[in-house]
Amino acid sequence: MKTETIAIHAGNHVDEATRAVIQPIIMSTTFERGEDGGFPAGYIYSRSANPNRHALEHLLAKLEGGVEAASFSSGNAAGMSVFQSLEPGTHIIAPDDMYHGLRNQLKNLFAGILTFDFIDVNDTDVLQQHIKPETGLIWIETPSNPLLKITDIKKVVAIAKAKGIKVLCDNTFATPICQRPLDLGVDIVMHSATKYFGGHSDLMGGALITGETNDWWTKIRQVQEMGGAIPSPMDCYYLVRSIKTLPYRVKGHVQNAQLLAEYLEQYPNVEQVMYPGLSSHPQHEIAKDQMLAFGGMLSFIIKGDENDTHNIINKLKLFIKATSLGGVESLIEHRATVEGPDTKTPRNLLRVSVGLEHIDDLIADMEQALTL
Ligand SMILES: *Cc1c(COP(=O)(O)O)cnc(C)c1O
């Protein structure tokens, strides 16, 4: 079946007990034993499994073309479960512009347990040089945050596979509507469900989706169940509900982002626009090859300094100055401020999560804010 159909049906079924068309929310933390002492419906205790989480995980697996999914209370909890599933001493190769929250997690919580190098994973020579006998995982994130750099997924997978190294792709920016990393050979896909999956800036969640069940996945399942960083039945319900419209929302985000990127690119006071859908993007050809659509995120660098970026943000009326992404409302932020003092992000860069407002209104707002 096609993605639009999966999004609507894979996470929902008519409730047998009540004939309710929408699956009810089961808040119960515990489930009654049968007379034989067993659990007739397969549920025991909600940290292990819950009907709403089960529905969400089934939906996520189908959406990414995987065999199983594990959902978490946030994207960072999903990432942390991956790091906790690795043998102590494992070496991880991660991108130099990895999502800062996960980079900080590795540096602050896993130093001394795991080893890691943050490099340009897209540079084949650099990548080869950093592979060690104990390298167990190459982490990629494409398009990257906030520079919208593209990693050639098939190229990294080929290098990793030759050495028996696993590859994980953070697919948060792209969503399965724009990119399907499992089809390109990646072992596990990671998501912050807080972003496009939730889509309305009102819940937090995370997910891992695997292409096969193996020892590594069993360990991840153990971390999920024993660690307990699971989403509530309520959040699972809201995610299933939101994902029904994900394909259409993402189409709208992509359409608006392309038009806003094209508008910004021709604006005199804009130095550079980073959007993989622009032919000026240095990796536009790779993006065209591996993506189904170019996503709803863009960054741009203005001809000016940090102060000018703050002036622009403050003049905007529709774009809300806030971090995060993937909601229906457009957001803009000065990324270097968010990422802290050790960031390499240019100080005159603004990152935009392009929302679903009418593009004419978005461009008009940008126009009045950019005009000095
Ligand atoms: C937001 C985000 C995360 C972290 O997810 P949370 O839900 O905030 O914990 C990870 N990766 C990317 C690319 C993100 O944008």
The ligand as an SDF file (V2000), in Angstrom:
LIG
                    3D

 15 15  0  0  0  0  0  0  0  0999 V2000
   14.6670   17.5460   18.0510 C   0  0  0  0  0  0  0  0  0  0  0  0
   15.6440   16.6080   17.4600 C   0  0  0  0  0  0  0  0  0  0  0  0
   16.1660   15.5400   18.2070 C   0  0  0  0  0  0  0  0  0  0  0  0
   15.8140   15.3250   19.6740 C   0  0  0  0  0  0  0  0  0  0  0  0
   14.4810   15.0290   19.8750 O   0  0  0  0  0  0  0  0  0  0  0  0
   13.6430   15.4730   21.2080 P   0  0  0  0  0  0  0  0  0  0  0  0
   12.2850   14.9710   20.8900 O   0  0  0  0  0  0  0  0  0  0  0  0
   13.7710   16.9460   21.3370 O   0  0  0  0  0  0  0  0  0  0  0  0
   14.2820   14.7680   22.3570 O   0  0  0  0  0  0  0  0  0  0  0  0
   17.0420   14.6800   17.5670 C   0  0  0  0  0  0  0  0  0  0  0  0
   17.4160   14.8700   16.2790 N   0  0  0  0  0  0  0  0  0  0  0  0
   16.9430   15.8910   15.5430 C   0  0  0  0  0  0  0  0  0  0  0  0
   17.3840   16.0500   14.1360 C   0  0  0  0  0  0  0  0  0  0  0  0
   16.0490   16.7960   16.1030 C   0  0  0  0  0  0  0  0  0  0  0  0
   15.6020   17.8300   15.3770 O   0  0  0  0  0  0  0  0  0  0  0  0
  1  2  1  0
  2  3  1  0
  2 14  2  0
  3  4  1  0
  3 10  2  0
  4  5  1  0
  5  6  1  0
  6  7  2  0
  6  8  1  0
  6  9  1  0
 10 11  1  0
 11 12  2  0
 12 13  1  0
 12 14  1  0
 14 15  1  0
M  END
$$$$
